[in-house]
């Protein structure tokens, strides 16, 4: 089983902290210089000019940044709208799906010209969750700090599409989440779902590759409970507890060992006219030690496969456009097909 699942012109976001803004720590050296620029961004088909700052790479190519409140202002009233807040205790807070409240600083820059930039220490929270979003900080002439974030990072965290096309440039599409899936489709999937990871189909398919063993394995009941949580930004996580997974693997191991013992019994009887115990006795073995070999064979063979299975769980993933449009069933359930063909049926919690 396998786990689920560039353009250089990124936009970043600036948050003005006002009177409570952090000041540059004495003796802290800047990381470099952010260059004053402007950037035209198409937002739902309409061109918007942002006053931006750019970081230049070693070849002189820019990565542009725009103020957080500018972006929030431009996206207000759309399905991708969000609210922003800041405090010295909590840092920057962003709430998706909330109405934006203007403070008069929108679509203007508190200074002009190139500025030194620093790496901020404060945390950014999206819907109350800490998020690792690349950022820089600039300071005005009074020492007030302003933090900038890459637009692509914000698009993936807040749930709006940011992309680039030749002849079109950078654009935002608020009708789609970052993966390109329809926001309407994603909204229908938001919530908590429960299901069962059934290992039987995949195991039966593996057994079919060995026709002589096909009739000896019964993997029914090799299953583990799972939960799927999805939000309106297009992210979902399938949670599989390790103890539940290990319990399912124990059922698989028992079925494998029992099947191999039955197969060996039939083979000795057919080829030698002996029972398994008689054949083992002739070779100085007993049933327990013979069975232990199959248990070891299973453990050695499943160690890597089990680790690969777990990789696709317990981590965020983005709905693809195809998934978001097709996983819903007529009954209102959800059927998700993993990359290896494993299907999981979910119902609302």
SVG drawing of the C-alpha trace seen along z (x, -y; Angstrom):
<svg xmlns="http://www.w3.org/2000/svg" viewBox="-29 -56 53 99">
<polyline fill="none" stroke="black" stroke-width="0.4" points="0.0,0.0 1.2,-3.5 0.4,-6.8 -2.2,-9.1 -1.7,-11.3 6.6,-26.2 6.3,-29.4 8.8,-31.8 6.3,-34.6 4.7,-33.8 2.7,-36.4 3.2,-36.8 1.1,-38.5 1.9,-41.5 0.3,-42.0 0.6,-45.5 0.9,-45.2 0.2,-48.9 1.2,-50.4 1.7,-46.9 4.1,-45.8 7.3,-44.1 10.5,-46.0 13.7,-44.7 15.8,-43.1 19.0,-45.0 22.0,-43.4 19.9,-41.2 21.2,-41.4 18.9,-41.4 18.8,-38.4 18.9,-40.6 17.0,-43.3 13.4,-43.1 12.9,-45.0 9.9,-47.4 7.8,-46.3 4.3,-46.1 2.5,-43.0 -0.6,-42.6 -2.7,-39.6 -5.9,-38.4 -8.5,-37.8 -11.6,-36.0 -11.0,-37.5 -10.3,-41.0 -6.8,-42.5 -5.7,-43.9 -2.5,-45.9 -0.8,-45.0 2.1,-47.1 4.5,-44.3 8.0,-43.5 10.2,-40.9 13.1,-38.7 15.6,-38.0 17.2,-34.6 20.8,-34.0 19.8,-34.6 17.9,-37.8 14.5,-36.2 11.9,-37.8 9.4,-36.2 6.8,-38.9 4.8,-39.6 1.6,-41.6 -0.1,-42.7 -2.3,-40.4 -5.0,-43.0 -4.8,-43.8 -5.5,-40.2 -8.3,-39.9 -9.8,-43.1 -9.7,-41.9 -11.2,-38.5 -14.0,-39.9 -17.4,-38.8 -16.1,-35.7 -16.2,-32.1 -12.5,-32.4 -12.9,-35.4 -11.2,-35.3 -10.8,-37.4 -7.4,-38.5 -6.3,-39.5 -3.1,-40.0 -2.0,-40.1 1.3,-40.1 0.3,-36.9 -1.1,-35.0 0.6,-36.5 -1.2,-36.5 -4.6,-34.7 -6.6,-33.9 -10.1,-32.6 -11.4,-31.1 -15.0,-31.6 -15.3,-34.7 -16.1,-38.3 -13.2,-40.6 -13.2,-43.9 -11.3,-46.7 -9.0,-49.0 -8.2,-51.6 -4.7,-50.3 -5.9,-48.3 -4.2,-48.7 -1.5,-51.0 2.0,-50.5 3.4,-52.1 6.7,-52.9 8.4,-53.0 11.7,-51.9 13.7,-48.7 13.7,-47.4 15.9,-45.1 14.0,-41.9 14.3,-39.5 12.9,-36.1 9.9,-36.3 9.6,-34.2 5.8,-34.5 3.3,-31.8 0.7,-32.0 -2.6,-30.3 -5.3,-29.3 -8.6,-28.4 -6.9,-28.0 -4.2,-25.6 -0.5,-26.4 0.6,-26.4 4.1,-26.4 3.9,-29.2 7.1,-30.7 7.4,-34.4 9.7,-37.4 9.4,-40.6 10.1,-44.2 10.3,-47.2 9.2,-50.8 11.2,-53.8 9.6,-53.7 10.6,-50.1 7.1,-48.7 7.2,-45.2 5.2,-43.8 5.2,-40.1 4.9,-38.8 3.7,-35.3 3.9,-33.6 0.6,-33.6 0.9,-30.0 1.3,-29.0 -1.8,-31.0 -3.7,-29.6 -3.0,-26.0 -3.8,-26.9 -6.9,-29.0 -8.4,-27.1 -8.1,-29.2 -6.4,-28.5 -3.2,-30.4 -1.6,-29.7 0.4,-31.1 0.0,-30.8 2.1,-32.2 0.4,-35.3 -1.9,-35.5 0.5,-35.7 -0.4,-35.1 -4.1,-34.5 -6.4,-33.6 -9.6,-31.6 -11.8,-31.7 -14.3,-29.1 -11.6,-26.5 -9.4,-25.3 -5.7,-25.1 -5.7,-21.6 -8.1,-22.9 -11.1,-21.0 -14.4,-22.8 -15.1,-24.7 -18.7,-23.5 -17.6,-19.9 -15.2,-20.3 -17.8,-22.0 -20.1,-19.0 -17.3,-16.8 -16.4,-18.9 -17.0,-17.2 -16.2,-13.9 -16.7,-10.5 -16.3,-7.0 -15.4,-3.9 -13.5,-0.6 -10.2,0.2 -10.9,3.7 -7.6,5.5 -9.4,8.5 -9.7,7.4 -6.1,6.5 -5.0,9.7 -7.3,11.8 -5.8,10.2 -2.3,11.0 -3.3,14.6 -4.8,14.9 -1.2,14.4 -0.4,17.8 -3.2,20.0 -2.1,23.1 -2.7,21.1 -5.9,19.4 -8.3,21.7 -6.3,21.8 -6.6,18.2 -9.6,16.7 -8.9,13.1 -12.5,12.1 -12.5,9.9 -9.0,8.4 -10.2,4.9 -9.5,1.8 -11.8,-1.2 -10.7,-4.6 -12.0,-8.1 -11.9,-10.8 -12.0,-14.5 -12.2,-17.1 -12.4,-20.9 -13.6,-23.6 -10.1,-24.5 -9.8,-21.2 -7.7,-19.2 -8.6,-15.8 -7.0,-13.3 -7.7,-9.6 -6.9,-8.6 -5.8,-5.0 -4.7,-4.1 -1.6,-2.0 -3.1,0.4 -6.1,1.0 -3.8,1.6 -1.7,4.0 -4.8,5.9 -5.9,6.2 -2.4,7.4 -2.6,10.0 -5.8,11.3 -4.0,11.4 -1.1,13.3 -3.4,15.9 -5.1,16.4 -1.8,16.6 -0.3,19.1 -3.5,21.3 -3.6,21.2 0.0,22.3 -0.4,25.0 -3.5,26.4 -1.6,26.2 1.4,28.0 -0.9,30.7 -2.5,31.3 0.8,31.3 2.4,33.9 -0.7,36.1 -0.9,35.8 2.8,36.3 4.0,38.5 0.8,40.1 1.8,38.7 0.0,36.4 1.8,33.2 2.8,34.5 4.2,37.7 6.2,35.8 7.5,33.4 8.5,36.2 10.6,37.8 12.5,34.5 13.0,34.1 10.5,31.2 7.2,30.6 4.1,28.7 4.9,25.7 8.4,25.1 7.1,25.6 4.3,23.1 6.8,20.6 8.6,20.5 5.5,19.3 5.0,16.7 8.6,15.4 8.0,15.5 4.9,13.3 6.7,10.8 9.7,10.5 7.5,10.1 5.0,7.6 7.4,5.4 8.0,3.0 4.5,3.4 3.0,2.5 5.1,-0.7 4.1,-1.7 0.4,-1.2 0.7,-3.5 2.3,-6.3 -1.0,-7.2 -2.8,-7.7 -2.6,-10.2 -1.4,-13.1 -3.2,-15.9 -3.9,-15.5 -5.7,-17.6 -8.8,-16.5 -8.1,-16.2 -10.6,-17.7 -11.6,-14.1 -11.9,-12.9 -14.0,-15.8 -16.4,-15.5 -16.9,-11.7 -16.5,-10.3 -20.0,-11.1 -22.5,-8.4 -26.3,-8.6 -27.0,-7.6 -24.9,-10.5 -22.0,-8.3 -18.4,-8.6 -16.3,-6.0 -12.6,-6.8 -10.3,-4.8 -6.6,-4.9 -3.8,-4.8 -3.4,-1.1 -7.0,-0.4 -8.1,0.1 -11.7,-1.2 -12.9,-2.6 -16.6,-3.3 -17.4,-6.1 -20.6,-7.4 -21.2,-10.7 -20.3,-10.5"/>
</svg>
